[in-house]
Amino acid sequence: MSKDAKESFDLDKLRELMELMEKHEVTEINLRHGEEHWRMRRGQEVVQAVAPVALPAAAPAAAAAPAAADAGATAPAEPFAEGKFITSPTVGTFYSAPSPEDPSFVQVGDKVEKDTVVCIVEAMKVFNNITADINGSIAEVLVENGESVEFGQNLFRVTPG
């Protein structure tokens, strides 16, 4: 194993991450370091074919975002909203700016490109820059600064273009 590969693949760090995931009941984590991308999952997914059929379409969105409803956003409307969504790649804390003194990375109406940093999601003291991954303009910011977010949660609605 080359020195570079050994530095980027540290078994002790992986074991520590797995222990932290178990301790804090985190089921999935995504890590990026340079060109490397790691996804770690723990536990087994339970698939129930009956449950998705029995639930109304709006119920999961409403249950997933009670804090957003308090902030004035209506979560059930999201699936029907026009545009694409930028989602959180991990569980963590959403930050709209690099520091409390700085302006937000993006605001409603801002044009973004695929490599535009739109926010930071902090997970286990690691600050992850989240990029738009789409060209367009920010139509809606769906979470508040400092709010906890879940894996796959919609953060922004983007109108492609």
Order of alpha helices (4+ residues) and beta strands (2+ residues): alpha-alpha-beta-beta-alpha-alpha-alpha-beta-beta-beta-beta-beta-beta-beta-beta
